[in-house]
Amino acid sequence: MYNTLETLFVTVIGSREDQMINVEFRAADLELIAYERYHHPLPRVQRRMEVLLLKSQGLPHNQVAKLARVSDNSVTKFLRIYS
C-alpha cells in the first residue's frame, strides 16, 4: 500500500528567507491521516488531513491548495503543524 517511510522536502517561503521543512509520512501516519480525513468530528481537522494526504502524494503547494480549497499559506501552516 504505502512505503514504510516517505520523506518529502517542502519549501516554505518565510518573510525574510526561504526555509526547508523536512516532512516525513510514515505508513502508520498515512493510515491515521486517511482515517481522520473522514471520521474526525471537526471539519477543520478533516481539511488539514486532506492537505496532508495530498502533500504526501508529492503534489506542489499550489495544487494542494486548489484541490483542498485552502490558501497556499494554509498549506504551509498545516505542514508546519505536522512537522
QUISUL-V447424 format. One record per run of one state. SS is the DSSP state (@ for helix, = for strand, . for the rest). FROM is the first residue (numbers start at 1). TO is the last residue. If there is no record, write none. Layout:
ss	from	to
SS	FROM	TO
SS	FROM	TO
//
This chain:
ss	from	to
.	1	4
=	5	13
.	14	17
=	18	26
@	27	39
.	40	42
@	43	56
.	57	60
@	61	68
.	69	71
@	72	82
.	83	83
//
